[in-house]
């Protein structure tokens, strides 16, 4: 019997399985680096893994799972797939739309922290205004001359930022136009593939050396590196990062006197940052970072003491004393002793000040004496004419007439007609004024009730009008005048219009067939555009549904237009021949200018047709050139 060797029991440990993902578990490229992948590029790579077009993956799997964000249907899932390509660049941004897409893709792929493929980590610290470019941009050297088998081509998130114009690795400007077809591309489209043109499907990469960089190019490279540093630190950003640290740094820079004089930012922007916690834009952050010589990441995430221990704001020592005290005092005393004293504002303007605060701060007593003396001098010199008071009976008659008049009465207009303040009507005319206010209130209530009745009636119309049509029908310039007063009726009108019963297809086709048949015998023949307007349909649907009738209607209209033009040419030729004969009979050489001026209503004829007719008439009558 053979010796049997016994081994210890050994069982491999099983990997922890969290569950199966609906879509492929595709790891993003370049996380926590300046070369991080963009979300739009990740979606196109995910589609390539499933061997489908990007448009198929988006329309079949992603868009039906993303709720609507605007309108009365906000929060509901779409029944019809909306258009996504025109605003797809916002998916790489920091808005709610990007947040929804990230959540859906993370749930379908079981891949975490896909928000690092967007600007979401900096959503509360950097504004989304002018953050991303609407079109697609890339570095052809990053792609290479041919696709690489080591790493699949992918799109950098850095290329999506509007301020980034240069690739910091190859020091070459980003490309936005395909070298093969010469057209721009959207950030995400149905045929989107990283490294390939979405229109002609040609490879976008190339090889070559870096471009020569001048001073402007060096600044663009520095901007790209600063944005890349932000993307590399995205995973370490606290979830509650806001503008508190940035506001403190801006206030410290303002105290130090180094800002905003050299940063290029407007003082209004600085005030909004500090007082109202406004979120700064990327270009403002870049300008401020370069002005203060502070890294952008530190400006947003660290507390930096830029004031050097100073607690008082930086003020110019000559803010109130750019004019000598003796000069200011002499000007004030001269105005005080003058026969016609000047006002404080006039004195300040002569001294070069924009306001009187500087004068009052240094010489308050002299300024007060001038202010007290000037009214008495003006009254004594008759510069101000005292108007007689308006009789009480005249105001009462005017108010009584306005009470009897139809329409809303504006008390401000009534007071201005007498040259008095509106408050004058509140003293001693309580009964009449209250009656006018009650009349105005009743008229406004009648107008509101009429709007409500019109909206109720519109609910029973066929077809149901839109809210915009109702606003124009009621005489309003914008739709908010209706929606703000009657939000429920406006929502009901929209819902009923959206849920209107669709006409059976056979009945609609019969109506279209009948309209096209009637157009074949109509005189004069209508153009195709007029028929489309009558049917309230689309030109392509009508043409594809009834090709024979469509061609017959179009051919009949073209033949009619050809006959009209032929008749016009014959009419012009006969008129020109008549004029040429008359001019020749009078012994005048029938030139083009004379003939054109002699024919009736020359502005209705084309000069080229008249010129051809003159040439033919001269040839027919054997008139030399």
C-alpha positions in Angstrom: 0.0 0.0 0.0 1.3 3.4 -1.0 2.1 6.0 1.7 -0.5 8.7 1.5 0.7 12.2 2.4 -1.8 14.2 4.3 -1.9 18.0 3.8 -3.4 20.6 6.0 -6.8 21.9 4.9 -6.5 25.1 2.9 -9.4 27.2 1.6 -8.9 30.5 -0.2 -10.6 33.5 1.2 -13.5 34.9 -0.9 -13.5 38.5 -2.1 -16.2 40.7 -0.6 -18.9 41.2 -3.3 -21.2 44.2 -2.8 -23.5 43.3 -5.6 -23.7 43.4 -9.4 -23.6 46.6 -11.2 -26.1 47.4 -14.0 -23.4 48.9 -16.2 -19.7 47.9 -16.5 -17.6 48.8 -13.4 -15.3 51.1 -15.4 -12.6 52.9 -13.3 -12.0 56.5 -14.3 -8.6 57.7 -15.4 -6.3 60.3 -13.7 -8.2 60.7 -10.4 -6.4 63.0 -7.9 -4.2 64.5 -10.7 -4.2 67.5 -13.1 -4.9 65.0 -15.9 -8.2 63.8 -14.4 -10.9 62.5 -16.9 -14.0 64.5 -17.6 -17.5 63.1 -17.0 -18.5 63.5 -20.6 -15.4 61.6 -21.7 -16.2 58.9 -19.1 -19.7 58.4 -20.5 -18.4 58.0 -24.0 -15.8 55.4 -22.8 -18.6 53.6 -20.9 -20.6 53.4 -24.1 -17.5 52.0 -25.9 -17.1 49.3 -23.3 -20.7 48.2 -24.0 -20.1 48.3 -27.8 -22.9 50.9 -28.4 -22.9 54.5 -29.5 -22.8 57.2 -26.9 -26.2 58.5 -27.9 -27.7 55.0 -27.5 -26.4 54.7 -23.9 -27.6 58.1 -23.0 -31.1 57.9 -24.5 -31.8 54.3 -23.5 -30.2 54.1 -20.0 -29.2 57.4 -18.5 -31.8 60.1 -19.5 -34.9 58.0 -18.5 -33.4 57.8 -15.0 -32.7 61.5 -14.6 -35.6 63.6 -13.4 -36.5 67.0 -15.0 -35.2 70.1 -13.2 -37.4 72.9 -14.6 -41.0 73.8 -15.3 -44.1 72.4 -13.9 -42.8 68.9 -14.4 -39.8 69.4 -12.2 -38.9 66.2 -10.3 -40.8 63.9 -12.7 -39.1 61.5 -15.0 -39.3 62.3 -18.7 -41.7 60.4 -20.9 -39.9 61.8 -24.0 -36.1 61.9 -24.2 -35.0 65.6 -24.1 -32.2 67.1 -26.2 -28.9 66.8 -24.3 -26.1 67.7 -26.7 -26.5 71.5 -26.8 -25.9 72.0 -23.0 -23.9 68.9 -22.4 -20.8 70.9 -21.3 -22.6 71.7 -18.0 -22.3 68.0 -17.0 -18.6 68.7 -16.2 -19.6 71.7 -14.1 -20.8 72.2 -10.5 -24.6 72.6 -10.9 -27.5 70.4 -9.9 -27.6 68.8 -13.4 -24.1 67.5 -13.0 -24.9 66.3 -9.5 -27.9 64.2 -10.8 -25.8 62.6 -13.6 -23.0 61.7 -11.2 -25.5 60.1 -8.8 -27.2 58.0 -11.6 -23.9 56.8 -13.1 -22.5 55.9 -9.7 -25.6 53.9 -8.9 -25.4 52.0 -12.2 -21.7 51.3 -12.2 -20.9 50.9 -8.5 -18.0 53.4 -9.0 -17.5 55.9 -6.2 -16.3 59.6 -6.3 -17.3 60.3 -9.9 -17.8 63.8 -8.7 -14.0 64.2 -9.1 -14.6 64.1 -12.9 -16.5 67.4 -12.6 -16.2 70.7 -10.7 -18.6 69.6 -8.0 -15.9 69.5 -5.2 -15.6 73.3 -5.7 -19.3 74.0 -6.2 -19.7 76.3 -3.1 -16.3 78.0 -3.6 -16.2 78.8 -7.3 -19.0 80.2 -9.4 -20.3 78.2 -12.4 -20.6 81.5 -14.5 -18.2 81.4 -17.5 -16.5 78.3 -16.0 -16.7 75.8 -18.9 -16.4 76.3 -22.7 -19.5 75.1 -24.6 -17.5 73.4 -27.3 -15.0 70.5 -27.2 -11.3 71.2 -26.9 -8.3 68.9 -26.9 -4.5 68.6 -27.1 -3.5 66.7 -30.2 -0.1 65.8 -28.7 -1.7 64.2 -25.7 -3.6 61.8 -28.0 -0.5 61.0 -30.2 -0.2 60.3 -33.8 -2.0 56.9 -33.5 -4.2 55.3 -30.8 -2.1 53.8 -28.1 -2.6 50.2 -27.0 -1.3 50.8 -23.5 -3.9 53.3 -22.3 -7.2 54.2 -24.0 -7.6 57.8 -25.2 -9.6 59.9 -22.8 -10.6 63.5 -22.4 -9.1 65.6 -19.7 -11.4 67.7 -17.4 -8.8 70.4 -17.6 -9.6 71.0 -21.3 -13.2 71.8 -20.5 -12.4 75.0 -18.5 -12.9 78.2 -20.4 -9.7 79.9 -19.0 -7.5 77.0 -20.0 -6.1 77.6 -23.5 -2.8 75.7 -23.4 -1.8 72.2 -22.5 0.6 72.5 -19.6 2.4 69.2 -20.5 3.2 69.8 -24.2 2.9 73.7 -24.1 0.7 73.8 -27.1 -2.6 75.6 -27.5 -5.7 73.5 -27.3 -7.5 72.7 -30.6 -11.3 73.2 -31.0 -11.6 72.5 -34.8 -11.2 69.1 -36.4 -8.2 69.2 -38.8 -10.1 66.9 -41.3 -13.6 68.4 -41.6 -12.8 71.9 -40.2 -15.8 72.0 -37.9 -16.3 72.5 -34.1 -17.8 69.8 -32.0 -20.1 69.8 -29.0 -18.9 68.6 -25.6 -21.1 65.4 -25.9 -22.9 64.1 -29.0 -24.5 60.8 -30.2 -21.3 59.7 -32.0 -18.9 60.9 -29.4 -15.6 59.0 -28.9 -12.5 60.2 -27.1 -9.7 61.0 -29.5 -12.0 60.9 -32.6 -14.0 63.6 -34.3 -17.7 63.1 -33.6 -18.6 64.4 -37.1 -16.2 62.7 -39.5 -14.8 60.0 -37.1 -11.2 60.9 -37.9 -8.3 60.7 -35.4 -7.7 64.0 -33.7 -4.1 63.2 -32.5 -0.8 64.2 -34.0 2.9 64.3 -33.3 5.3 67.2 -33.2 7.3 69.5 -31.0 6.0 72.1 -28.5 5.3 75.6 -29.7 7.5 78.5 -29.0 6.0 80.2 -25.9 6.1 84.0 -25.5 5.2 86.0 -22.4 1.4 85.7 -23.1 1.8 81.9 -23.6 3.8 81.6 -20.4 0.9 83.3 -18.5 -1.6 80.9 -20.1 0.6 77.9 -19.0 0.6 79.2 -15.5 -3.2 79.6 -15.5 -3.6 76.0 -16.7 -1.2 74.8 -14.0 -3.2 76.6 -11.3 -6.5 75.0 -12.5 -4.7 71.6 -12.6 -3.7 72.0 -9.0 -7.3 72.6 -8.0 -8.3 69.4 -9.8 -5.5 67.4 -8.2 -6.7 68.5 -4.7 -10.4 67.7 -5.4 -10.6 64.6 -3.2 -9.1 66.4 -0.2 -11.5 69.2 -0.3 -13.9 69.3 2.7 -17.6 68.7 1.9 -18.6 71.9 3.6 -16.0 74.1 1.9 -17.5 77.5 1.2 -16.3 81.1 0.8 -15.6 81.8 4.5 -11.8 81.4 4.2 -11.8 83.2 0.9 -13.7 86.1 2.4 -11.3 86.4 5.3 -8.3 86.4 2.9 -9.9 89.1 0.8 -10.6 91.2 3.8 -7.0 90.8 5.0 -5.7 91.8 1.5 -8.0 94.9 1.6 -6.6 95.9 5.0 -3.0 95.5 3.7 -3.6 97.9 0.8 -2.5 95.3 -1.8 -6.0 94.7 -3.2 -7.9 95.5 -5.3 -5.7 98.1 -7.0 -3.5 95.6 -8.8 -5.8 92.6 -9.2 -8.0 93.9 -12.1 -11.2 93.1 -10.2 -13.9 95.7 -9.8 -14.5 97.2 -6.3 -18.2 96.1 -6.6 -17.1 92.5 -6.9 -14.9 92.8 -3.8 -17.8 94.3 -1.8 -20.1 91.4 -2.9 -17.5 88.9 -1.8 -16.9 90.3 1.6 -20.4 91.6 2.6 -22.8 89.4 0.7 -20.8 86.1 0.5 -21.0 86.1 -3.3 -19.3 83.1 -4.9 -16.3 84.3 -7.0 -15.7 83.5 -10.6 -12.7 81.5 -11.8 -11.2 84.4 -13.7 -11.4 86.7 -10.7 -9.8 84.0 -8.5 -6.9 83.6 -11.0 -6.4 87.4 -11.2 -6.4 87.7 -7.4 -4.1 84.8 -6.9 -1.5 86.2 -9.3 -1.8 89.7 -7.8 -1.2 88.5 -4.2 1.3 85.9 -5.3 -0.6 83.3 -3.4 -1.4 79.8 -4.7 -5.0 79.5 -5.7 -5.5 76.3 -3.6 -4.3 78.2 -0.5 -6.5 81.2 -1.2 -9.6 79.0 -1.1 -8.7 76.5 1.6 -6.4 78.2 4.1 -6.5 81.3 6.3 -3.7 83.6 5.2 -2.6 86.7 7.1 -2.0 89.3 4.3 -2.4 92.4 6.5 0.9 91.9 8.4 -0.7 92.4 11.8 -2.5 95.6 10.8 -6.1 95.9 12.0 -7.1 99.2 10.5 -7.9 99.5 6.8 -5.2 101.0 4.7 -5.9 104.7 4.1 -4.1 107.4 2.3 -2.6 110.0 4.7 -3.8 112.7 2.3 -7.3 111.5 1.9 -8.8 114.6 3.7 -5.8 116.9 3.5 -4.7 117.1 -0.2 -5.4 120.9 0.1 -3.6 122.9 2.7 -5.7 123.9 5.8 -4.9 127.6 5.3 -6.3 127.5 1.7 -9.5 125.7 2.8 -10.0 128.2 5.7 -9.4 131.2 3.5 -12.0 129.9 1.0 -14.6 129.3 3.7 -14.0 132.8 5.4 -14.1 134.5 2.0 -17.5 132.8 1.2 -18.8 133.8 4.7 -17.9 137.5 4.2 -19.0 137.7 0.5 -22.2 139.5 -0.4 -23.5 136.4 -2.2 -22.2 133.4 -0.3 -21.5 130.3 -2.3 -22.8 126.9 -1.3 -20.5 124.4 0.4 -20.7 122.1 -2.7 -19.5 125.0 -4.9 -16.6 125.7 -2.5 -15.6 122.1 -2.4 -15.7 121.8 -6.2 -13.4 124.8 -6.5 -10.9 123.3 -4.1 -11.0 120.0 -6.0 -13.1 117.9 -3.6 -16.1 115.8 -4.9 -18.0 116.2 -1.6 -18.2 118.6 1.4 -17.3 115.9 4.0 -13.6 117.0 4.0 -14.6 120.6 4.7 -17.0 119.8 7.5 -14.5 117.4 9.1 -11.8 120.1 9.4 -13.9 123.3 9.9 -17.4 122.3 11.1 -18.2 125.7 12.7 -17.4 127.7 9.5 -19.4 125.3 7.4 -22.4 125.5 9.7 -22.3 129.4 9.6 -22.3 129.3 5.8 -25.1 126.8 5.7 -27.2 128.9 8.1 -26.5 132.2 6.2 -27.2 131.1 2.7 -31.0 130.4 3.1 -31.6 133.9 4.5 -29.6 135.5 1.7 -31.5 133.5 -1.0 -34.9 134.5 0.5 -33.8 138.2 0.8 -32.5 138.3 -2.8 -35.7 136.8 -4.2 -34.0 133.8 -5.8 -36.9 131.6 -4.6 -40.4 132.6 -5.4 -42.9 131.6 -2.9 -45.9 130.0 -4.6 -49.4 130.8 -3.3 -51.1 127.8 -1.6 -53.4 125.8 -3.7 -57.1 126.5 -2.7 -58.8 123.7 -0.8 -61.9 123.9 -3.0 -59.9 123.3 -6.2 -58.4 120.1 -4.8 -61.8 118.9 -3.6 -63.3 119.6 -7.1 -60.5 117.7 -8.8 -60.8 114.7 -6.4 -64.6 114.6 -6.9 -64.2 114.7 -10.7 -61.6 111.8 -10.5 -64.1 109.8 -8.4 -66.8 110.1 -11.1 -64.4 109.3 -13.9 -64.1 105.7 -15.1 -60.9 103.9 -14.7 -58.2 103.8 -12.1 -57.2 107.1 -10.6 -53.5 107.8 -9.8 -53.3 110.1 -6.8 -49.7 110.9 -7.5 -50.7 112.3 -10.9 -53.6 114.4 -9.3 -51.2 115.9 -6.8 -48.6 116.7 -9.5 -51.2 118.5 -11.6 -51.5 121.0 -8.7 -47.8 121.2 -8.0 -48.2 119.7 -4.5 -46.9 116.6 -2.8 -49.0 113.5 -2.6 -49.0 113.8 1.2 -51.1 116.9 0.8 -54.1 114.8 -0.3 -53.9 112.9 2.9 -54.7 115.9 5.0 -58.3 117.1 5.1 -59.6 114.9 2.2 -60.0 111.6 3.9 -63.5 110.7 2.7 -62.9 111.5 -1.0 -59.5 109.9 -1.0 -60.8 106.7 0.6 -63.6 106.6 -1.9 -61.1 106.9 -4.7 -59.0 104.1 -3.2 -62.1 101.9 -2.8 -63.0 102.6 -6.5 -59.5 101.6 -7.6 -59.7 98.4 -5.5 -63.0 97.5 -7.1 -61.8 98.1 -10.6 -58.7 96.0 -10.0 -60.8 93.2 -8.5 -63.0 93.3 -11.6 -60.0 93.0 -13.9 -58.7 90.1 -11.9 -62.0 88.3 -12.0 -62.2 88.9 -15.8 -58.7 87.3 -16.1 -59.9 84.3 -14.1 -63.1 83.9 -16.2 -60.9 84.1 -19.4 -58.6 81.4 -18.1 -61.6 79.2 -17.1 -63.1 79.7 -20.6 -59.7 78.8 -22.2 -59.8 75.4 -20.5 -62.8 74.4 -22.6 -61.4 75.7 -25.9 -60.1 73.4 -28.7 -57.3 73.5 -29.2 -56.3 74.6 -25.7 -54.3 77.9 -25.9 -51.0 78.3 -24.2 -50.4 80.6 -21.2 -48.4 82.9 -23.4 -51.2 83.2 -25.9 -53.7 84.0 -23.0 -51.3 86.7 -21.7 -51.1 88.4 -25.0 -54.9 88.0 -25.5 -55.5 89.8 -22.2 -53.1 92.6 -23.2 -50.1 91.7 -21.0 -46.6 92.0 -22.3 -45.2 89.1 -20.3 -46.6 85.8 -19.0 -45.7 86.5 -15.3 -48.7 88.9 -15.0 -51.0 85.8 -15.4 -48.9 83.1 -13.7 -48.3 85.2 -10.6 -52.0 85.9 -10.0 -53.3 82.5 -11.0 -50.7 79.9 -10.6 -53.2 77.0 -10.2 -55.2 78.0 -13.3 -51.9 78.4 -15.3 -50.7 75.0 -14.2 -54.1 73.5 -15.1 -53.9 75.1 -18.5 -50.4 73.8 -19.2 -51.4 70.3 -18.0 -54.6 70.2 -20.1 -52.6 71.3 -23.1 -49.9 68.7 -22.5 -52.5 66.0 -22.0 -54.8 67.0 -24.9 -56.3 64.0 -26.7 -54.3 63.1 -29.8 -56.2 62.9 -33.0 -56.4 59.4 -34.5 -53.8 59.0 -37.2 -56.2 57.8 -39.8 -58.4 60.8 -39.4 -55.4 63.1 -39.5 -54.1 61.5 -42.7 -57.5 61.8 -44.3 -57.5 65.5 -43.5 -54.0 66.0 -44.9 -54.9 64.1 -48.1 -58.0 66.2 -48.5 -56.1 69.4 -48.1 -53.5 68.4 -50.6 -56.1 67.3 -53.1 -58.0 70.6 -52.8 -54.7 72.5 -53.3 -54.3 70.8 -56.7 -57.4 72.6 -58.1 -57.1 75.9 -56.2 -56.5 79.0 -58.2 -54.0 80.5 -57.9 -51.9 77.5 -56.8 -50.8 77.9 -53.1 -47.1 77.5 -52.2 -46.0 74.5 -50.2 -45.2 76.7 -47.2 -48.8 78.0 -47.1 -50.1 74.4 -47.1 -47.8 73.4 -44.2 -49.1 76.4 -42.3 -52.7 75.3 -42.9 -52.0 71.8 -41.8 -50.0 72.9 -38.7 -47.6 70.1 -39.3 -44.1 69.5 -40.3 -42.9 69.8 -43.9 -40.9 66.5 -43.8 -43.8 64.5 -42.3 -46.2 65.7 -45.0 -43.7 65.2 -47.8 -42.9 61.6 -46.7 -46.5 60.7 -46.0 -47.9 61.8 -49.3 -45.0 62.1 -51.8 -47.0 62.0 -55.0 -49.5 64.7 -53.9 -46.6 66.8 -52.5 -44.7 66.6 -55.8 -47.8 67.4 -57.8 -48.7 70.5 -55.7 -45.1 71.7 -55.8 -44.8 71.2 -59.6 -48.1 73.0 -60.2 -46.9 76.0 -58.1 -43.5 76.1 -59.8 -45.3 76.1 -63.3 -47.5 78.9 -62.1 -44.6 81.0 -60.9 -42.8 80.3 -64.2 -45.9 81.6 -66.1 -46.1 84.7 -63.9 -42.5 85.6 -64.6 -43.0 85.0 -68.3 -46.0 87.3 -68.4 -44.0 90.0 -66.5 -41.2 89.8 -69.0 -43.6 90.1 -71.9 -45.3 93.1 -70.3 -42.0 94.8 -69.7 -40.9 94.1 -73.2 -44.1 95.6 -74.7 -43.8 98.7 -72.5 -40.1 99.2 -73.3 -40.8 98.8 -77.1 -43.5 101.4 -76.9 -41.2 103.9 -75.1 -38.3 103.2 -77.5 -40.6 103.9 -80.5 -41.9 107.2 -79.0 -38.4 108.4 -78.2 -37.1 107.5 -81.6 -40.0 109.3 -83.2 -39.0 112.4 -81.3 -35.5 112.1 -82.5 -34.1 111.1 -79.1 -31.6 108.3 -78.7 -33.5 105.7 -76.5 -30.8 105.0 -73.9 -31.4 102.7 -70.9 -31.7 105.6 -68.4 -34.3 107.4 -70.5 -36.4 104.3 -71.1 -36.2 103.3 -67.5 -37.4 106.7 -66.4 -40.2 106.8 -69.0 -41.9 103.4 -68.3 -44.8 103.5 -65.7 -43.8 102.7 -62.1 -40.1 101.8 -62.8 -39.5 100.8 -59.2 -41.7 97.7 -59.7 -39.5 96.3 -62.5 -36.1 94.7 -62.2 -33.4 96.8 -63.9 -31.8 93.7 -65.5 -35.1 92.8 -67.2 -35.6 96.4 -68.4 -32.0 96.5 -69.7 -32.5 93.2 -71.7 -35.8 94.5 -73.1 -34.1 97.8 -74.2 -31.3 95.9 -75.9 -33.9 93.6 -77.7 -36.0 96.6 -78.8 -33.0 98.5 -80.2 -32.0 95.3 -82.1 -35.5 94.9 -83.5 -35.7 98.5 -84.7 -32.1 98.4 -86.1 -30.9 101.1 -83.8 -27.1 101.3 -83.5 -25.3 101.3 -80.2 
